[in-house]
């Protein structure tokens, strides 16, 4: 059964979230293989495998996973007139729990995405990360990196 363009795009959004929560950096790299991802300064733009490498360098893992749940909400999809591209806005909420960290929201923000249809299939073309609210990130971020609070200040 063929899914609609909108659902195919939503599926990509959700695959990213699932891969993130599974600690699957390979799938994350594949999802952004043809995309430019813009992070708040001082990080800036990354492409392809660089995106997954950046996440891997920033994210604390527990037995191979970050012990997070990423939720995507308020998804707005606008397909271009030629049906070869789409503009998508969504919100994200990340929850985390570890043996020493009770379940709680740790960050909330927005994604501003562009998708392209290539050979009949949708893929990420561009993503912009925007950070709106930040909770306690100490169990999520590796020590010695630019903190999310500093990234929010520049968005």
C-alpha positions in Angstrom: 0.0 0.0 0.0 1.4 3.4 -1.0 1.5 6.1 1.7 0.7 9.7 1.1 3.5 12.2 0.6 2.7 13.7 4.0 2.9 10.4 5.7 6.1 9.4 4.0 7.6 12.7 5.3 6.2 12.1 8.8 7.8 8.6 8.7 11.2 10.1 8.1 10.7 12.5 11.1 9.8 9.5 13.3 12.6 7.3 12.0 15.0 10.0 13.1 13.5 10.0 16.6 13.5 6.2 16.8 17.1 6.0 15.7 18.1 8.7 18.2 16.5 6.8 21.1 18.1 3.6 20.0 21.6 5.1 19.8 21.6 4.2 16.1 24.1 6.7 14.7 24.4 4.8 11.4 20.7 5.3 10.6 21.0 9.0 11.7 23.9 9.4 9.2 21.9 7.7 6.5 18.9 9.9 7.1 21.0 13.1 6.7 23.3 11.7 4.0 22.1 14.3 1.4 21.2 17.0 3.9 22.7 20.1 5.5 21.9 20.3 9.1 22.2 23.7 10.8 22.9 23.8 14.5 23.0 27.0 16.5 26.4 28.7 16.5 29.1 28.0 17.4 28.5 24.6 15.9 27.0 25.7 12.5 26.3 23.5 9.5 27.1 19.8 9.2 26.4 17.3 6.3 26.0 13.6 6.0 28.0 11.5 8.4 29.3 14.6 10.2 25.8 15.0 11.7 25.9 11.6 13.4 29.5 12.1 14.4 28.5 15.4 16.1 25.7 13.7 18.0 27.9 10.9 19.0 30.5 13.3 20.4 27.9 15.2 22.4 25.6 12.5 23.7 26.1 10.4 26.8 25.1 6.7 26.4 24.1 4.1 28.9 24.7 0.6 27.6 24.7 1.9 24.1 21.5 4.1 24.3 20.9 7.6 25.6 17.9 6.5 27.7 15.7 9.1 26.0 12.4 9.4 24.3 12.1 12.0 21.5 8.6 13.1 20.7 7.7 15.1 17.6 4.5 17.2 17.7 2.8 20.0 15.8 4.0 18.8 12.4 3.1 21.2 9.6 3.9 19.9 6.1 3.6 22.1 3.0 4.3 20.2 -0.2 5.7 22.4 -3.0 3.5 23.0 -6.1 5.7 20.7 -8.2 5.5 18.0 -5.5 9.3 17.6 -5.6 10.0 19.4 -2.3 8.4 20.2 1.0 8.7 22.6 3.9 8.1 21.1 7.3 8.0 22.6 10.8 7.6 20.6 13.9 8.3 20.7 17.6 10.4 18.2 19.6 10.3 17.2 23.3 13.0 15.0 24.8 12.4 13.0 28.0 15.2 11.2 29.8 15.6 8.8 32.6 18.7 7.0 33.9 19.4 5.0 37.0 20.6 8.2 38.8 18.2 10.7 37.0 14.5 10.6 37.4 12.2 10.8 34.3 11.9 14.4 33.2 11.8 16.6 30.1 15.3 17.9 29.3 14.8 20.0 26.1 12.1 21.4 23.9 12.6 23.0 20.5 11.6 23.2 16.9 12.8 21.7 13.6 12.6 23.7 10.4 13.1 21.1 7.6 13.2 20.9 3.9 12.6 17.6 2.1 13.3 16.6 -1.5 11.8 13.9 -3.6 14.5 12.0 -5.4 13.8 9.1 -7.6 10.3 9.0 -6.2 11.4 8.8 -2.5 11.4 11.6 0.1 14.6 12.5 1.9 15.9 15.2 4.2 17.5 18.1 2.3 17.9 20.5 5.2 17.3 20.7 8.9 17.5 23.7 11.3 17.6 23.0 15.0 16.1 25.6 17.2 16.2 25.3 21.0 13.4 26.9 23.0 13.4 25.4 26.6 16.2 23.6 28.4 15.9 21.5 31.6 18.6 19.5 33.4 20.9 18.2 30.7 23.8 16.8 32.8 22.7 13.1 32.2 22.4 13.7 28.5 25.5 15.7 27.4 29.1 14.7 27.6 31.3 16.9 29.8 33.4 19.5 28.1 31.1 20.3 25.1 29.3 23.5 24.3 26.2 23.3 26.5 22.7 23.4 25.1 22.1 26.6 27.2 24.8 28.4 25.3 23.4 27.2 22.0 19.9 28.4 22.9 21.3 31.9 23.6 22.3 32.2 20.0 19.1 31.0 18.3 
